[in-house]
Amino acid sequence: MNKLSLTRRAFVTSASAFGLVGASGLALPYYSRASQRPAFTHGVQSGDVDATSGMVWTRTDRPARVMYEVSTTESFADATRLAPLDTSPASDYT
């Protein structure tokens, strides 16, 4: 019977290679999904702002669920998350 021998060096090399391959496989879904995320084609616009209200507007390049946070300070220390809005062809992706 032929016995397979494995040295410590061969084991460490194989384990390291397996770890790198495994880690790169886990990272791939993140990178592939990043390119499929909707993009804001017009940035974020605002208008009709007064002391108590304002309008925020944007457009996406495809159907998307847009999450909004608003704040009365630049640091967003008191940010409020608003209900998500869905964009679609019916709303011109806005």
N, C-alpha and C positions, 0 to 999 in steps of 0.2 A: 504494500500500500504506500503510495507516494504522499508524504506529509508536506503540507505547505507551511513554510516558516516565515514569520513576519518579525523583522527587526524593529526596535523602538523607533529608529529614524524613519523607516518606511511607514510605520503607523502614524507618527506625528505628521509626516508629509501628506499622507492620504487624508488624515483628519482635517488638516488645514485646507487642503484643496476642496474637500467636501463642504467645509464651512463657508468658503468663499463662494462656491457655486450655489449653495443654499441661500446665502444672504442676497446674492444678486438676483436670484429668482423671486425672492420676496419683494425686492425693490421694483421690479419690472411693472407690476400692476399700478403702482403709484405713478410712474412716469407715463405709462400708456393712457391712464385715465386723465392726466393733467391736460393733454392735448385735446381731449374730447369735451372739456368743460365749456359751457357757454361763455361768450365774451361780451363785454359791454361795448357796442360799436360807437356810441356817442358819449362815452364817459357818463358822469352823473351830473345832471343839470338841476338848477334850483331857480325858483322865481316866485313872484307875488309874496315876498317875505315881508311881514310886519311884526309888530311886538308880540303877537300871539299865535301866528300861523305862518305857513309857507308851503310851497309845492316842490316836491322832488320828483324828477323824471329821469328815466334811462331807457335804453333799448338794448335788447340782446340779439345775438345773431341766429338764435334758434329757440324753440320752446324751452322755458326754464322756470324754475321756482326761485324767485329773488327774495333774499332776506335783507331787511332794513334795520339799521340802528340809528337813532337820532339822539342828539345831545344839545344842551344849551351852553356847553363849554367846549373849547377846542381840544382839551385833553380827553374828552369823552368820559370824564370821571362819573358823571351821572347819566350814562347812556340808557336809553330805553329801546328794547327790541320790539319792533312792530310785527304784526302778523305777516307771514309770507304772502307774496302775490305771484300768481302764475302768468307768464307771458305766453302768447300764442299767435298764430297768424291772424286770428280774428281781431286781436288788439294791436296788430302791427308790431308785435313783439315788444310792446311798451307796457 
